[in-house]
Amino acid sequence: MSSAKTQGAYKSPGSRISRILRLSDIVQSVMKTIVFFDDFLIHRQESIRRIVHTPTWIEEHCYSDPVSLYGMGYASVVPSPTGGYYLYYITLTGVDRATEMSTILCMAESDDGLRWKPAPVGTDSRGITTNVLVAGMPAPAGCCVYYDESETDSAKRYKMTNSPIARTEEGLETLPSCIAESSDGVNWTSSRTGSFLPHHSDTYNSLIRNPVSDRYQITLRRRWGERRVCLVESPDLLRWTPPRPIVHPSPIDPPSTHFYGMPQFYYRAGEVFIGFLWNQLMPYNDVMGGPVLTEYAYSYDGLMWNRTHAPAMPRREPGQYGAGSMYGAAMIERDEDVLVYAVARLEEHHRIHDVVAEGRRSGVLLPGLLRKNGFVSLASTRGCGEITTECLLLSSTVVSLNVKAPLGGVRVQVCDPEYRPVPGFTYNDCREIRGDRINAVVRWRNGADLGEIVRRKRWIRLQVRLEQADLYSIDADFAYNINIHAPIYRDL
């Protein structure tokens, strides 16, 4: 549900780059957005199907480490202090010989989030790579960099998770996983207290501040060797809860499906949390192998998570980056679209040496675009489809839609809770919405508005008729329930 609205039509991948949405840009409003990850606010539908959308990948702007044949992994993209963006990623040194493998954290920078160049922040022990931010033993691992725009202390605006790793003959050393902080994203101070785990978490340890709970939280794995997604929380980055599972493989998953990790994001335009859930499909008798693909997960409070059970970032064609595995990595919410990134690998999990032995780079950062609220849509299936919402109590006369109707059109009808159309607000009265619109205000003939319905506090349902069209979201100011005599709810 949304508190920021954007005027105008959706811009294609070839359009100008729009700016990032920052907290200071958000106009305080009570408008909400219904997105269609589920049918909770949809009462009934006819000739409608749900589509989970894959980003439009921009392959010409792939980026990879200029030195290591490993390429990259565990990528974070955040705004830089001077405009543009920073990219942080893990790569390997000595990937050609397993005995010398060590992880390092590298950095790149970009003006537009698409064209990257190494950031000259430091060199590795060989004096070759000049964009190394963290190196040495124990080696940095599972690093996530988070830009905390709610932080009042400018010295702590950037935050990083680090779950360091060091190997012994018996396995892994027991090293605490901790937080580091920075004012500029380049110079970091590590916390000496408040480890979020007493040991290593073998995944991308994704940190955000949850605006619903008003606490920090990290999605992680409880420890090495257990592939499901857990969560820890903290009010101050010092005191952390024990890890608890939030996403567990289900019976409808393919056999031997494990979860390698889940980067998490708060998507402000829809007031919903979105997770890039990494599904590892392990082959028979091989606990390390198998492809990894990304599925959207979502949550209304960041604590209880639901799954879409649909590949949002499936494997790509053989020979392309992403043919082996697709790790959804990062997301930047902008005015008119959403810029997303995947770490796209040629090979399946644990097959890096096969690629490197051929002198090929294993993984790249693959950028892609989604339209605003474009993760999921409802589409008509047989020419014309219809949805009917649950009961809504409007507080504003403005209702707008995010639609794509290149051939047909979309109309809206207002009816009472018993499905009787309200005179003056029927399909015949509605001005048809056509084309590609991210914020199309619904209008009726003769300038009629919903003022009387709002003033009299009448419960209504919205019906939307789609003709060869996709509906991505509905924007309005409303309370809701399935029963008009039940308590009124204003958020999910």
C-alpha positions as CSV (number, residue, x, y, z in Angstrom):
1,M,0.0,0.0,0.0
2,S,1.4,3.3,-1.1
3,S,2.2,6.7,0.2
4,A,3.7,8.2,-3.0
5,K,2.2,8.5,-6.4
6,T,3.8,9.3,-9.7
7,Q,2.2,10.9,-12.7
8,G,2.8,9.9,-16.3
9,A,3.2,6.9,-18.6
10,Y,5.5,4.0,-18.1
11,K,8.9,4.5,-19.7
12,S,10.5,1.7,-21.7
13,P,14.0,0.5,-21.1
14,G,15.2,2.9,-23.7
15,S,13.8,5.9,-22.0
16,R,15.7,8.4,-19.7
17,I,16.9,7.2,-16.4
18,S,14.6,8.4,-13.6
19,R,15.8,9.4,-10.2
20,I,15.8,7.1,-7.1
21,L,13.0,7.5,-4.6
22,R,14.3,8.9,-1.3
23,L,12.4,9.3,1.9
24,S,12.6,13.1,1.5
25,D,10.8,12.9,-1.8
26,I,7.7,11.1,-0.4
27,V,4.7,13.3,-0.1
28,Q,2.8,12.3,3.0
29,S,-0.6,10.9,1.9
30,V,-3.0,8.2,2.9
31,M,-3.3,6.8,-0.7
32,K,-2.9,3.1,-0.8
33,T,-1.9,0.7,-3.5
34,I,-3.4,-2.7,-4.1
35,V,-0.8,-4.9,-5.7
36,F,-1.7,-8.4,-6.8
37,F,0.7,-10.8,-5.2
38,D,-2.4,-12.4,-3.8
39,D,-6.2,-12.1,-3.9
40,F,-6.7,-10.9,-0.3
41,L,-8.6,-7.7,-1.5
42,I,-10.1,-9.4,-4.6
43,H,-13.6,-10.8,-3.9
44,R,-14.2,-12.5,-7.2
45,Q,-12.8,-12.7,-10.7
46,E,-13.8,-14.0,-14.1
47,S,-11.5,-14.8,-17.1
48,I,-8.4,-13.5,-15.2
49,R,-5.0,-14.9,-14.7
50,R,-2.1,-13.8,-12.5
51,I,1.2,-13.1,-14.3
52,V,4.6,-13.0,-12.4
53,H,6.8,-10.7,-14.5
54,T,10.4,-11.3,-15.3
55,P,12.5,-8.1,-15.6
56,T,13.5,-6.9,-19.0
57,W,17.2,-7.7,-18.9
58,I,19.7,-5.1,-20.2
59,E,22.5,-7.4,-21.2
60,E,24.6,-4.7,-22.8
61,H,25.2,-3.2,-19.3
62,C,26.5,-6.4,-17.6
63,Y,29.3,-5.8,-15.2
64,S,31.9,-8.2,-13.8
65,D,35.1,-7.9,-11.8
66,P,37.9,-6.9,-14.2
67,V,40.4,-9.3,-12.7
68,S,38.9,-12.4,-11.1
69,L,37.4,-15.1,-13.3
70,Y,34.9,-15.8,-10.6
71,G,33.3,-12.6,-11.6
72,M,31.1,-11.6,-8.7
73,G,28.6,-12.7,-6.1
74,Y,26.4,-11.3,-3.3
75,A,25.9,-7.9,-4.8
76,S,24.5,-4.7,-3.1
77,V,23.5,-1.5,-5.0
78,V,22.9,1.6,-2.9
79,P,22.9,5.4,-3.6
80,S,26.2,7.2,-3.3
81,P,26.5,10.4,-1.2
82,T,27.2,12.6,-4.2
83,G,24.6,11.1,-6.6
84,G,24.7,8.0,-8.6
85,Y,25.2,4.5,-7.1
86,Y,27.7,2.3,-5.4
87,L,28.0,-1.5,-6.1
88,Y,29.5,-3.8,-3.6
89,Y,30.3,-7.5,-4.4
90,I,32.2,-10.5,-3.3
91,T,34.8,-12.0,-5.6
92,L,37.5,-14.6,-5.2
93,T,41.3,-14.5,-5.5
94,G,43.2,-17.5,-6.8
95,V,40.1,-19.1,-8.2
96,D,42.2,-21.1,-10.5
97,R,43.7,-23.1,-7.6
98,A,41.4,-24.1,-4.8
99,T,44.2,-24.0,-2.2
100,E,44.6,-20.3,-2.7
101,M,40.9,-19.2,-2.8
102,S,40.0,-16.3,-0.6
103,T,37.0,-13.9,-0.8
104,I,37.4,-10.2,-1.0
105,L,34.9,-7.4,-1.0
106,C,35.1,-5.1,-4.0
107,M,33.4,-1.9,-5.1
108,A,32.3,-0.2,-8.3
109,E,30.5,3.1,-9.0
110,S,28.0,4.4,-11.6
111,D,26.1,7.6,-12.4
112,D,23.0,5.8,-13.7
113,G,23.0,2.3,-12.1
114,L,23.8,0.7,-15.5
115,R,27.3,1.7,-16.6
116,W,29.8,0.6,-13.9
117,K,33.5,1.2,-13.4
118,P,35.8,-0.1,-10.6
119,A,36.0,2.4,-7.6
120,P,39.7,3.1,-6.7
121,V,39.4,2.4,-3.0
122,G,42.3,0.0,-2.4
123,T,44.5,-2.8,-3.7
124,D,44.6,-6.5,-2.9
125,S,47.7,-8.3,-1.6
126,R,49.0,-8.9,-5.1
127,G,48.7,-5.2,-6.0
128,I,46.6,-6.0,-9.0
129,T,43.0,-5.2,-8.1
130,T,42.5,-1.5,-7.2
131,N,38.8,-1.6,-6.1
132,V,39.2,-3.8,-3.0
133,L,37.3,-2.6,0.1
134,V,37.8,-5.5,2.5
135,A,40.4,-8.3,2.2
136,G,42.6,-10.4,4.4
137,M,42.0,-13.2,6.9
138,P,39.5,-14.0,8.2
139,A,38.0,-13.3,4.8
140,P,34.9,-11.1,4.3
141,A,31.8,-13.2,3.4
142,G,28.0,-12.8,3.0
143,C,28.4,-9.0,2.9
144,C,25.3,-6.8,2.4
145,V,25.6,-3.0,2.3
146,Y,22.4,-1.1,3.2
147,Y,21.8,2.7,2.9
148,D,19.8,3.7,6.0
149,E,17.9,6.8,5.0
150,S,16.1,6.9,8.4
151,E,19.5,7.1,10.3
152,T,19.8,10.5,12.0
153,D,23.6,10.1,12.6
154,S,25.3,10.8,9.3
155,A,28.3,8.8,10.4
156,K,26.2,5.7,10.4
157,R,24.2,6.2,7.2
158,Y,25.7,3.2,5.5
159,K,25.6,-0.2,7.2
160,M,27.2,-3.5,6.3
161,T,26.8,-7.1,7.4
162,N,29.9,-9.3,7.4
163,S,29.9,-13.0,8.3
164,P,33.7,-13.7,8.0
165,I,35.1,-17.0,7.1
166,A,38.3,-18.9,7.9
167,R,38.9,-22.6,7.3
168,T,40.7,-25.1,9.4
169,E,41.4,-28.8,9.0
170,E,38.3,-29.5,11.0
171,G,36.1,-27.2,9.0
172,L,35.2,-23.5,9.7
173,E,36.4,-21.4,12.5
174,T,33.7,-20.0,14.9
175,L,33.8,-16.3,14.1
176,P,31.0,-13.8,15.0
177,S,29.0,-12.1,12.3
178,C,29.0,-8.4,12.8
179,I,27.9,-5.0,11.5
180,A,30.1,-2.2,10.2
181,E,29.1,1.5,9.7
182,S,30.2,4.3,7.4
183,S,29.4,7.9,6.6
184,D,30.4,7.7,3.0
185,G,30.2,4.1,2.0
186,V,34.0,3.9,1.6
187,N,35.5,4.3,5.1
188,W,34.1,1.8,7.5
189,T,34.1,1.2,11.3
190,S,33.4,-2.3,12.5
191,S,31.3,-2.9,15.6
192,R,33.1,-4.6,18.4
193,T,29.9,-5.7,20.1
194,G,26.5,-6.9,19.1
195,S,27.2,-9.7,16.7
196,F,24.0,-10.8,14.9
197,L,25.2,-14.4,14.9
198,P,28.0,-16.1,16.9
199,H,29.2,-17.9,13.8
200,H,29.2,-17.9,10.0
201,S,26.0,-17.6,7.9
202,D,26.7,-19.0,4.5
203,T,24.6,-16.7,2.4
204,Y,23.9,-13.1,1.6
205,N,23.0,-11.6,5.0
206,S,20.5,-9.0,3.9
207,L,20.0,-6.0,6.3
208,I,17.1,-3.5,6.2
209,R,15.3,-1.3,8.7
210,N,11.7,-2.4,8.9
211,P,9.4,0.6,9.0
212,V,6.5,-1.5,10.4
213,S,8.3,-3.0,13.4
214,D,10.8,-0.1,13.6
215,R,13.6,-2.6,14.1
216,Y,16.5,-3.7,12.0
217,Q,16.3,-7.2,10.6
218,I,18.6,-9.6,8.7
219,T,17.6,-12.5,6.5
220,L,20.2,-15.2,6.8
221,R,20.8,-18.9,7.2
222,R,21.0,-20.1,10.8
223,R,24.4,-21.5,10.1
224,W,26.4,-23.3,7.4
225,G,24.8,-26.5,6.1
226,E,21.1,-25.5,6.6
227,R,19.4,-24.1,3.5
228,R,16.3,-22.2,4.6
229,V,15.7,-18.6,5.3
230,C,15.8,-17.3,8.9
231,L,15.4,-13.8,10.4
232,V,17.1,-12.0,13.3
233,E,15.9,-8.6,14.6
234,S,17.4,-5.8,16.7
235,P,16.3,-2.3,17.9
236,D,19.8,-0.9,18.0
237,L,22.2,-3.2,16.0
238,L,23.6,-4.5,19.3
239,R,21.0,-6.7,20.8
240,W,19.8,-9.4,18.4
241,T,17.1,-12.0,18.6
242,P,17.9,-15.7,18.0
243,P,17.3,-16.7,14.3
244,R,13.9,-18.0,13.5
245,P,12.8,-19.6,10.2
246,I,10.6,-17.5,8.0
247,V,10.6,-19.4,4.7
248,H,10.8,-23.2,4.6
249,P,10.5,-25.5,1.5
250,S,7.0,-26.7,1.0
251,P,5.5,-30.0,-0.3
252,I,4.6,-28.5,-3.7
253,D,8.3,-27.6,-4.3
254,P,10.3,-29.9,-6.6
255,P,12.1,-32.6,-4.7
256,S,15.3,-31.6,-3.0
257,T,14.5,-27.9,-3.2
258,H,16.5,-25.9,-0.7
259,F,16.7,-22.1,-0.1
260,Y,20.1,-20.6,-0.5
261,G,19.2,-17.2,0.7
262,M,16.7,-14.2,0.3
263,P,17.7,-10.6,-0.2
264,Q,14.9,-8.5,1.2
265,F,13.6,-5.0,0.3
266,Y,10.9,-2.6,1.4
267,Y,9.1,-1.5,-1.7
268,R,7.7,1.8,-0.7
269,A,5.4,2.4,-3.7
270,G,3.3,-0.6,-2.7
271,E,4.1,-0.6,1.1
272,V,5.1,-4.3,0.8
273,F,8.3,-6.2,1.5
274,I,9.7,-8.1,-1.4
275,G,12.2,-10.9,-1.2
276,F,14.3,-12.4,-3.9
277,L,14.1,-16.1,-2.8
278,W,16.9,-18.3,-4.1
279,N,15.7,-21.7,-4.9
280,Q,18.4,-24.3,-5.2
281,L,17.2,-27.4,-7.0
282,M,19.7,-30.1,-5.9
283,P,20.3,-33.2,-8.1
284,Y,20.0,-36.7,-6.8
285,N,23.0,-37.6,-4.6
286,D,24.6,-34.2,-4.8
287,V,24.2,-31.8,-1.8
288,M,26.3,-29.0,-3.4
289,G,25.1,-29.0,-7.0
290,G,22.1,-27.9,-9.0
291,P,20.8,-24.6,-10.5
292,V,19.6,-21.7,-8.4
293,L,16.7,-19.5,-9.6
294,T,14.9,-16.6,-8.0
295,E,11.3,-16.5,-6.9
296,Y,9.5,-13.4,-5.5
297,A,8.4,-13.7,-1.9
298,Y,6.4,-11.0,-0.2
299,S,5.3,-9.8,3.2
300,Y,3.0,-7.0,4.5
301,D,5.0,-6.6,7.7
302,G,8.4,-8.0,6.9
303,L,8.0,-10.7,9.5
304,M,5.5,-13.2,8.0
305,W,6.5,-14.1,4.5
306,N,4.5,-15.6,1.6
307,R,5.7,-17.1,-1.6
308,T,4.5,-16.8,-5.2
309,H,5.8,-20.3,-6.2
310,A,6.7,-18.8,-9.6
311,P,10.1,-18.2,-11.1
312,A,10.6,-14.4,-11.3
313,M,14.2,-14.8,-12.6
314,P,14.3,-18.1,-14.3
315,R,17.4,-19.6,-15.9
316,R,18.3,-18.1,-19.3
317,E,19.3,-19.7,-22.6
318,P,22.4,-22.1,-22.6
319,G,25.6,-20.1,-23.1
320,Q,24.1,-16.9,-21.7
321,Y,24.9,-15.5,-18.3
322,G,22.1,-16.8,-16.1
323,A,21.9,-20.2,-17.9
324,G,23.3,-21.9,-14.9
325,S,21.9,-19.8,-12.0
326,M,20.1,-16.6,-11.4
327,Y,20.5,-14.9,-8.0
328,G,18.2,-11.9,-7.6
329,A,20.6,-9.5,-5.9
330,A,19.5,-5.8,-5.6
331,M,16.6,-3.4,-6.3
332,I,16.4,0.4,-6.7
333,E,13.0,1.9,-6.6
334,R,12.6,5.0,-8.9
335,D,9.9,7.4,-10.0
336,E,8.7,5.5,-13.0
337,D,10.2,2.0,-12.8
338,V,12.2,-0.4,-10.7
339,L,15.8,-1.2,-11.5
340,V,16.7,-4.7,-10.4
341,Y,19.8,-6.8,-10.6
342,A,20.7,-10.4,-10.7
343,V,24.0,-12.1,-10.3
344,A,23.8,-14.3,-13.4
345,R,26.1,-17.3,-13.6
346,L,27.1,-19.5,-16.5
347,E,27.3,-22.6,-14.3
348,E,25.1,-24.4,-11.7
349,H,26.1,-24.1,-8.1
350,H,29.5,-25.4,-7.2
351,R,30.7,-25.8,-10.8
352,I,32.8,-22.7,-11.0
353,H,36.0,-24.5,-11.7
354,D,34.5,-26.1,-14.8
355,V,34.0,-22.6,-16.2
356,V,37.3,-21.1,-15.0
357,A,39.2,-24.1,-16.5
358,E,38.0,-22.9,-19.9
359,G,39.3,-19.3,-19.2
360,R,35.7,-17.9,-19.0
361,R,34.3,-15.6,-16.4
362,S,31.8,-17.3,-14.2
363,G,29.3,-14.5,-13.1
364,V,28.2,-11.0,-14.0
365,L,25.8,-8.4,-12.6
366,L,22.9,-8.4,-14.9
367,P,20.6,-5.3,-14.7
368,G,16.9,-5.3,-15.6
369,L,13.8,-3.1,-15.5
370,L,10.3,-3.6,-14.2
371,R,7.5,-1.0,-14.6
372,K,6.4,0.6,-11.4
373,N,4.4,-2.0,-9.4
374,G,5.3,-4.4,-12.2
375,F,6.2,-7.5,-10.2
376,V,2.7,-9.1,-10.7
377,S,-0.3,-8.3,-12.9
378,L,-3.8,-9.6,-13.4
379,A,-4.6,-10.1,-17.1
380,S,-7.7,-10.9,-19.0
381,T,-7.6,-14.4,-20.6
382,R,-10.5,-14.5,-23.0
383,G,-10.8,-11.1,-24.5
384,C,-12.5,-9.5,-21.5
385,G,-12.0,-10.3,-17.8
386,E,-13.3,-8.7,-14.6
387,I,-12.3,-8.4,-11.0
388,T,-14.4,-7.3,-8.1
389,T,-12.8,-6.0,-4.9
390,E,-13.7,-6.6,-1.3
391,C,-15.8,-4.0,0.4
392,L,-14.1,-0.6,0.5
393,L,-14.8,2.6,2.4
394,L,-13.4,5.5,0.4
395,S,-11.9,8.6,2.1
396,S,-11.0,10.3,-1.2
397,T,-12.7,10.7,-4.6
398,V,-9.5,9.8,-6.5
399,V,-9.1,6.2,-7.8
400,S,-6.3,5.5,-10.3
401,L,-5.0,2.4,-12.1
402,N,-1.7,1.1,-13.3
403,V,-2.6,-0.6,-16.6
404,K,-1.2,-1.8,-19.9
405,A,-3.9,-1.9,-22.6
406,P,-2.2,-1.6,-26.0
407,L,-5.1,-3.1,-27.9
408,G,-8.2,-3.1,-25.7
409,G,-9.2,-0.9,-22.8
410,V,-10.1,-0.8,-19.1
411,R,-13.2,0.5,-17.4
412,V,-14.2,0.8,-13.8
413,Q,-17.7,0.4,-12.2
414,V,-18.7,1.2,-8.7
415,C,-21.3,-1.1,-7.0
416,D,-22.7,-1.6,-3.6
417,P,-21.7,-4.6,-1.4
418,E,-24.5,-6.6,-3.1
419,Y,-23.0,-6.0,-6.5
420,R,-25.6,-3.5,-7.7
421,P,-24.0,-0.8,-9.9
422,V,-24.3,2.8,-8.5
423,P,-26.0,5.1,-11.0
424,G,-23.6,7.4,-12.7
425,F,-20.7,5.2,-12.0
426,T,-21.3,2.2,-14.3
427,Y,-19.1,0.8,-17.0
428,N,-21.0,2.8,-19.5
429,D,-20.4,6.0,-17.6
430,C,-16.6,5.3,-17.2
431,R,-14.2,6.9,-19.7
432,E,-12.2,4.0,-21.1
433,I,-8.5,3.9,-20.2
434,R,-6.3,2.8,-23.0
435,G,-2.5,2.5,-23.6
436,D,0.4,2.1,-21.1
437,R,-0.4,4.1,-18.0
438,I,1.2,3.9,-14.5
439,N,-1.2,6.3,-12.9
440,A,-4.4,6.7,-14.9
441,V,-7.1,8.5,-12.9
442,V,-10.5,6.9,-13.3
443,R,-13.0,9.4,-14.7
444,W,-16.8,9.3,-15.4
445,R,-18.9,11.2,-17.9
446,N,-20.3,14.6,-17.1
447,G,-17.6,15.2,-14.5
448,A,-19.2,13.0,-11.9
449,D,-17.1,12.3,-8.8
450,L,-17.4,10.1,-5.8
451,G,-17.9,13.0,-3.4
452,E,-21.3,11.9,-2.2
453,I,-20.2,8.3,-1.6
454,V,-17.2,9.6,0.4
455,R,-19.3,12.1,2.5
456,R,-22.0,9.5,3.3
457,K,-19.4,6.9,4.1
458,R,-21.0,4.3,1.9
459,W,-19.4,0.9,1.5
460,I,-18.7,0.1,-2.1
461,R,-16.9,-2.5,-4.3
462,L,-14.8,-1.5,-7.3
463,Q,-15.3,-3.7,-10.4
464,V,-12.6,-3.5,-13.1
465,R,-13.2,-4.8,-16.6
466,L,-10.1,-5.6,-18.6
467,E,-10.2,-6.0,-22.4
468,Q,-6.9,-7.5,-23.6
469,A,-5.2,-5.7,-20.8
470,D,-3.0,-6.1,-17.7
471,L,-3.8,-4.5,-14.4
472,Y,-0.8,-3.9,-12.1
473,S,-2.3,-2.0,-9.2
474,I,-5.2,0.1,-7.9
475,D,-4.6,3.3,-6.1
476,A,-7.1,4.8,-3.7
477,D,-7.6,6.0,-0.1
478,F,-9.7,3.4,1.6
479,A,-10.5,1.1,4.5
480,Y,-11.6,-2.4,3.8
481,N,-13.2,-5.6,5.0
482,I,-15.0,-8.6,3.5
483,N,-18.0,-7.9,5.7
484,I,-19.3,-4.3,6.2
485,H,-20.5,-5.1,9.7
486,A,-17.0,-6.3,10.8
487,P,-14.3,-4.0,12.2
488,I,-12.7,-1.6,9.7
489,Y,-9.1,-2.2,8.7
490,R,-6.9,0.4,7.0
491,D,-3.7,-1.5,6.2
492,L,-2.5,-5.0,5.6
